[in-house]
Amino acid sequence: MIETHINIKALKERTADDKQLAQDLLQILKKSLQTKLGELVDAIVDSNYNLIAFLLHKLKTSVATLGFDKLKAEIESVEQEAQNNSSTFDYKTKINCIFISLNNHITELNKILNT
């Protein structure tokens, strides 16, 4: 499991310390989670490594903006596997782990932003 850690300093820098902007970005991410997961699962089933890499790159950008640095690094490593067309890599397990951790990060950031 990926440690739930939020880089608040980075989040504040990326949002100009605008708490409402951070909340809005978090809500956008939350609303898109099911769609993102479904797209990734479909790409994995199809062994479409270019699409997996593309979708992970977009997700990586979202989590990086919110200061989820350790999660970003994990997404980046899976993205690299897809870019290398690694057919033996266990994408399903890694994506599952990423989304579980993402939910934990979202919960934690929600607590932080609502205090």
C-alpha positions in Angstrom: 0.0 0.0 0.0 1.2 3.5 -0.7 1.6 5.7 2.3 -1.0 8.4 2.6 1.0 11.6 2.7 -0.1 15.0 1.4 2.5 17.6 0.6 0.6 20.6 1.9 3.3 23.0 1.0 3.2 21.9 -2.7 -0.6 22.0 -2.7 -0.5 25.6 -1.4 2.1 26.6 -4.0 0.1 25.0 -6.9 -3.2 26.5 -5.8 -1.7 29.9 -4.7 -2.9 29.0 -1.2 -6.5 29.1 -2.4 -8.4 26.7 -0.3 -11.5 26.9 -2.5 -9.5 26.1 -5.6 -8.0 23.0 -3.8 -11.5 21.9 -2.8 -12.8 22.4 -6.3 -9.8 20.4 -7.8 -10.4 17.6 -5.3 -14.1 17.4 -6.2 -13.3 17.2 -9.9 -11.0 14.3 -9.2 -13.6 12.6 -7.0 -16.3 12.9 -9.6 -14.1 11.4 -12.3 -12.7 8.4 -10.4 -15.1 5.8 -11.6 -14.7 6.8 -15.2 -10.9 6.9 -14.9 -10.8 3.5 -13.3 -13.2 2.0 -16.0 -11.1 3.4 -18.8 -7.9 2.0 -17.3 -9.5 -1.5 -16.7 -10.7 -1.5 -20.3 -7.2 -0.5 -21.6 -5.6 -3.2 -19.4 -8.1 -5.9 -20.7 -7.2 -4.8 -24.3 -3.4 -4.7 -23.5 -3.4 -1.2 -24.9 -0.2 0.0 -23.3 -0.2 3.4 -25.1 -3.6 4.1 -23.7 -2.7 2.9 -20.2 0.3 5.2 -20.2 -1.8 8.1 -21.5 -4.5 7.6 -18.9 -2.0 7.3 -16.1 -0.2 10.4 -17.2 -3.4 12.4 -16.9 -4.1 10.9 -13.5 -0.5 11.6 -12.4 -1.0 15.3 -13.2 -4.2 15.4 -11.1 -2.6 13.8 -8.1 0.6 15.8 -8.3 -1.4 19.1 -8.3 -3.0 18.0 -5.0 0.3 17.2 -3.4 -0.1 13.4 -3.4 3.6 13.1 -4.1 4.2 9.4 -3.2 1.1 8.3 -5.1 2.4 10.3 -8.1 5.6 8.4 -8.0 3.8 5.1 -7.9 1.6 6.1 -10.9 4.7 7.2 -12.7 6.4 3.8 -12.3 3.3 2.0 -13.7 3.2 4.6 -16.5 6.8 3.8 -17.3 6.0 0.1 -17.5 3.2 0.8 -20.0 5.4 3.1 -22.0 7.9 0.1 -22.3 5.0 -2.1 -23.4 5.7 -4.5 -20.6 3.3 -7.4 -21.1 4.3 -9.3 -18.0 3.7 -6.4 -15.6 0.7 -6.9 -13.2 -1.3 -3.8 -14.2 -4.5 -4.9 -12.5 -3.0 -5.3 -9.1 -1.0 -2.0 -9.3 -4.0 0.0 -10.5 -6.2 -1.5 -7.7 -3.5 -0.4 -5.2 -3.3 3.0 -6.7 -7.0 3.6 -6.6 -7.3 2.4 -3.0 -4.5 4.7 -2.0 -6.1 7.5 -4.0 -9.3 7.1 -2.0 -7.3 7.3 1.2 -5.5 10.4 0.0 -8.8 12.0 -1.0 -10.3 11.3 2.4 -7.3 12.7 4.2 -7.2 15.9 2.1 -10.9 16.4 2.6 -10.3 16.4 6.4 -7.5 18.9 6.0 -9.4 21.2 3.8 -12.5 21.1 6.0 -10.8 22.2 9.2 
